[in-house]
């Protein structure tokens, strides 16, 4: 049997693919490495707490040491990034935001309500902690941030104070207390001033709404009782509310209008105004069957009430610009009333909302325990008309599990279904079914990944929904992108999938999703998807309750921690060095797929590995595994698997340290020759396949590698149909 030396170059290394038969440039495992635009894999950056330690009487402390674990985290900004907030929710229900000016000793500020009470305190208890829900979700509308968790009071935060979203109940009923007449003289007749019509029966109702400081209006109160009077009668007017009809002697027989005095309720905390609405006259202007028996005397009066038609039509009367005054005197004629307001156009903010998003200037909310999707009036995110809803119940699971607005479509997820909400507020919204087999089980894993689509976690993998505009008429496609990592996916603890989080880290062009592996009840790793090359990798040992990227030029990536026992709980910042300070030094690893050459040659004996790496002055470990064995072949003699890549001979600007972590110098890829022919057990028995593991606890970068091997004759394998003359029809 002849021996030949063959060279196999593996370039353009790609991500994890744990399937049995894959290309050599795929990886069986990648840990703590990031794909770069040099088409290489480089050690991932580490993270450290957002504030430094401080010393007190010689003892080192950190402000986050004294906090309970964090459940959720969110970044929002106002006024073109002039004001920026990093908000987070603690396990005890408190809401806080980061204030760098208080660093390092007091970087946290409590979110307070308009009445001064702290969110999460005894006055405003939040009960989301420890529940199998998605914890608090955050939705921006304009300059305000809305917070929902399905259990507690939905609140809105404007950067200074918090208040409840909209109103949870209607105002109390207004009352008509007294009324005075306004005489209409023959020569001085101002018919626009005063309520009602002279020479006519008059009857009215009133209703009231509350208005908060964001201009959001409550539902209407119950209408007041009727107030009625005659505009021309010798018997004067009758105030029916008080049941005190006047005598003929008490009023002059003339033509007149009325000035009703109305008692209006005071709104809850956060109310800054009240709006008063009134019907038009609910009685016909002219009397039927009227005869005169003297001035101001009306007999045989047949009332033509219009209450059935006009009694529920309320017109804007006035707005009281305070929440103090309880008395209002009405002097406006019907002609001076504002526009009609349908009570069905107002409504309560859904108090059990756990999911929210903004689509076409409209707030959409849902609860994870229902199939009903509610939406607000356009430009009024806290006003939800009673009829503004979609019931998405069907034969599939009925519970809504996620919302995401993209382009001209609102995507609604259930665990086994996907819907699109199309249209607009003016012409009407409508629902369209996209898929009834695949859905989302973790609402905070949904992200619009650039150049990819809408990525989300499902029951059997991670999927992508195409994000083409609905107006294009192109059907939405659903594609599974986790097929290369299905073995890894089986280790997900999906029972706690609602606690998974995600973020797009634009600097590294990665989609991050925190995952709970191997029975963990909280996310303990991060799965990264490099969307430029569609490559998966694993960022290990990340105790992660939240992920968020700052929406400014700095592009910081923040990680919040569940950890209650480690000295490194709190908020971390990713990207400082290649050390995960919270966990000390960590190992980065690139492990190739199983390279199979035995099917091509009748013998295969690897001799040399030549990786193209950048060592940044650090050493690199190289392990070899053959025949898919769990045992790593050990080096003989003087640690042949370990080589130092000094890379010190290039132009530099001296050795001045930058941040004590790096040098002002250029690095380049260097080839390393690793002779593996003498490694223990390498040549025991035939080698069918092999894989190579590059790793170290310090920074390195790998672009590819070459494998040199002694090979036998190339196999000349013929199809069975050719071997047996085609008799098998194969």
Beta strands, then each sheet from edge to edge (+ up, - down):
strand 1: 4-11
strand 2: 27-31
strand 3: 33-35
strand 4: 41-43
strand 5: 47-49
strand 6: 54-56
strand 7: 59-61
strand 8: 70-78
strand 9: 83-90
strand 10: 95-98
strand 11: 108-110
strand 12: 137-141
strand 13: 144-148
strand 14: 155-157
strand 15: 162-164
strand 16: 175-184
strand 17: 201-204
strand 18: 206-212
strand 19: 227-230
strand 20: 255-263
strand 21: 271-278
strand 22: 291-292
strand 23: 298-299
strand 24: 314-320
strand 25: 327-329
strand 26: 340-341
strand 27: 355-359
strand 28: 362-366
strand 29: 372-375
strand 30: 389-391
strand 31: 400-406
strand 32: 409-414
strand 33: 417-424
strand 34: 428-435
strand 35: 447-449
strand 36: 453-458
strand 37: 461-465
strand 38: 478-480
strand 39: 502-505
strand 40: 510-515
strand 41: 525-530
strand 42: 535-539
strand 43: 546-549
strand 44: 557-560
strand 45: 571-574
strand 46: 588-592
strand 47: 595-596
strand 48: 604-614
strand 49: 619-626
strand 50: 642-644
strand 51: 652-658
strand 52: 662-665
strand 53: 670-675
strand 54: 689-696
strand 55: 701-711
sheet 1: 1+ 55- 4+ 3-
sheet 2: 1+ 55- 48+ 53-
sheet 3: 2+ 46- 54+ 47-
sheet 4: 2+ 46- 54+ 49- 50+
sheet 5: 5+ 45- 44+ 43-
sheet 6: 6+ 7-
sheet 7: 8+ 9- 10+ 11-
sheet 8: 12+ 13- 14+ 15-
sheet 9: 16+ 20- 25+
sheet 10: 17+ 19-
sheet 11: 18+ 21- 24+ 26-
sheet 12: 22+ 23-
sheet 13: 27+ 28- 29+ 30-
sheet 14: 31+ 32- 33+ 34-
sheet 15: 35+ 36- 37+ 38-
sheet 16: 39+ 40- 41+ 42-
sheet 17: 51+ 52-
end
